[in-house]
Amino acid sequence: MLIACMSSFGQNMTDLTNLFKSKPNAQYMIVPQGMLKMLVGQMMDRSEVSSKMSKMNASKDDINKIVEKIDSVVYLSLDDCSEDVKTTFNDKTKDISSYGYNKVSEETGKGSIYSKEKNGNVSEVIVFINQGGNCDFIQFFGNIKPDDVSAILNKVSNLKL
C-alpha cells in the first residue's frame, strides 16, 4: 500500500511541484540566489518591513546572513485554484516524512515546516502555508547548519509580509 501511495504522489518534492504547477490558476517560480538577494533588499527598504524587523530585533545584516545560506527557492501558489485542487494538494502533503523530511513545526490551520539533511547540514527547508484560503508551498535549497535553521526560523517566523 505504501508503494502505491508513493507512486501516486511521486518520488520527491519536484514531482509534487510538477504535478500541481500546471493546474489552472497555479503560480510557480524558481528564484535563484541573485534574484532572491535583490528582492529581499527591495523588501527591506519598505518602511513597514523595516518596522517589523526592528520590533523583532532583526537587522538587515541578520536577514542578509540568512539569504547568503540559500541557493534557490521554489515557490508554488495554489491560492487561486479550485478548492478541489487545494484539498488534493493538502491531502498529499499532510506528512512528507516518508520522503526523508523531518517536521520542524506545525501550527494547525496555518501551516507546517519540514527540513531535510544531507551530510549533517540542512539541504532543504519546506514551508506549507494553508491559512485563510491560502495554499502555498515554498522550498528553500542551501547548505545550512541545523542550529542556523532554528535561529533563522526564530528571527523570521513572526515577520509576516
C-alpha positions as MATLAB code, in Angstrom:
seq = 'MLIACMSSFGQNMTDLTNLFKSKPNAQYMIVPQGMLKMLVGQMMDRSEVSSKMSKMNASKDDINKIVEKIDSVVYLSLDDCSEDVKTTFNDKTKDISSYGYNKVSEETGKGSIYSKEKNGNVSEVIVFINQGGNCDFIQFFGNIKPDDVSAILNKVSNLKL';
ca = [
       0.000    0.000    0.000;
       2.838    2.405    0.827;
       4.361    1.791   -2.609;
       1.030    2.568   -4.255;
       0.743    5.803   -2.287;
       4.301    6.808   -3.153;
       3.833    6.112   -6.842;
       0.675    8.210   -6.957;
       2.476   11.039   -5.182;
       5.850   10.819   -6.870;
       9.307   10.259   -5.518;
      10.198   13.761   -4.298;
       9.033   17.337   -3.958;
       9.955   18.084   -7.582;
       7.333   15.544   -8.610;
       4.843   17.361   -6.367;
       5.523   20.764   -7.900;
       5.437   19.293  -11.406;
       2.062   17.726  -10.650;
       0.480   20.963   -9.405;
       2.251   23.808  -11.246;
       0.190   23.205  -14.383;
      -3.167   23.323  -12.584;
      -5.439   26.177  -13.696;
      -4.548   29.435  -11.861;
      -1.452   27.944  -10.198;
       1.562   30.219   -9.861;
       5.043   28.716   -9.946;
       8.524   30.159   -9.987;
      12.117   29.308   -9.213;
      14.112   32.135   -7.651;
      17.922   31.862   -7.868;
      20.070   33.354   -5.095;
      20.979   36.511   -7.041;
      17.350   37.420   -7.616;
      16.480   36.487   -4.033;
      19.108   38.945   -2.757;
      17.665   41.677   -4.966;
      14.056   41.009   -3.888;
      14.948   40.837   -0.193;
      16.958   44.057   -0.500;
      13.976   45.843   -2.032;
      11.586   44.473    0.594;
      13.844   45.545    3.472;
      13.769   49.097    2.142;
       9.979   49.220    2.603;
       9.111   51.085    5.804;
       6.544   48.536    7.034;
       9.066   45.699    6.711;
      11.823   47.731    8.394;
       9.432   48.495   11.240;
       8.583   44.814   11.754;
      12.267   43.885   11.629;
      13.074   46.472   14.299;
      10.356   45.145   16.596;
      11.854   41.648   16.241;
      15.422   42.858   16.846;
      16.340   41.611   13.360;
      18.734   43.728   11.334;
      19.387   43.872    7.601;
      22.631   42.028    8.340;
      20.668   39.218   10.056;
      18.424   38.843    7.021;
      21.357   39.039    4.579;
      23.164   36.281    6.504;
      20.088   34.115    6.038;
      19.849   34.852    2.310;
      23.562   34.019    1.842;
      22.835   30.473    3.024;
      20.021   29.941    0.488;
      20.969   28.779   -3.012;
      17.490   28.990   -4.543;
      13.787   28.999   -3.721;
      10.885   27.205   -5.401;
       7.510   28.857   -4.913;
       4.170   27.281   -5.783;
       0.938   29.105   -5.013;
      -2.420   27.436   -5.410;
      -4.312   30.315   -3.774;
      -6.403   30.989   -6.889;
      -7.005   27.339   -7.742;
     -10.211   25.433   -7.114;
     -10.963   24.071   -3.648;
     -10.621   20.572   -5.112;
      -7.015   21.289   -6.178;
      -6.192   22.776   -2.764;
      -7.744   19.822   -0.936;
      -5.846   17.325   -3.083;
      -2.586   19.219   -2.508;
      -3.140   19.403    1.259;
      -4.011   15.694    1.393;
      -0.834   14.763   -0.493;
       1.335   16.918    1.753;
      -0.088   16.070    5.186;
       3.064   14.187    6.119;
       6.136   14.143    3.928;
       8.395   12.407    6.457;
       8.351    9.228    4.341;
      10.356   11.202    1.756;
      13.191   11.955    4.178;
      11.875   15.218    5.597;
      11.715   15.980    9.319;
       8.855   18.033   10.712;
      10.288   21.189   12.302;
       6.997   22.764   13.336;
       3.301   22.779   12.599;
       0.503   25.109   13.509;
      -2.965   23.768   12.783;
      -4.843   25.974   10.359;
      -1.708   27.910    9.400;
       0.905   25.546    8.010;
       3.968   23.451    8.639;
       7.728   23.459    8.155;
       9.895   20.488    7.209;
      13.620   20.088    6.650;
      15.896   17.554    5.007;
      19.508   16.972    5.963;
      22.476   15.931    3.888;
      25.963   15.374    5.329;
      24.933   16.826    8.687;
      23.598   20.104    7.260;
      20.123   21.116    6.182;
      19.850   20.953    2.399;
      16.142   21.812    2.103;
      13.518   23.626    4.132;
       9.904   23.301    3.027;
       7.124   25.589    4.201;
       3.464   24.763    3.612;
       1.039   27.645    4.215;
      -2.672   26.837    4.400;
      -4.086   29.767    6.324;
      -7.164   31.764    5.355;
      -7.721   30.151    1.967;
      -4.021   30.291    1.083;
      -2.348   27.188   -0.261;
       1.362   27.816   -0.748;
       4.492   25.675   -0.982;
       7.924   27.248   -0.529;
      11.070   25.157   -0.846;
      14.457   26.587    0.122;
      17.650   24.902   -1.080;
      21.004   25.518    0.574;
      23.638   24.140    2.888;
      22.722   25.350    6.352;
      23.850   24.172    9.768;
      20.876   22.793   11.748;
      21.414   25.348   14.534;
      21.269   28.134   11.949;
      17.886   26.871   10.722;
      16.500   27.245   14.249;
      17.973   30.737   14.521;
      16.579   31.671   11.102;
      13.099   30.420   11.978;
      13.156   32.292   15.284;
      14.161   35.513   13.520;
      11.677   35.405   10.662;
       8.728   33.379   11.966;
       6.851   36.488   13.101;
       7.750   38.552   10.032;
       4.547   38.283    8.034;
       4.990   40.116    4.746;
];
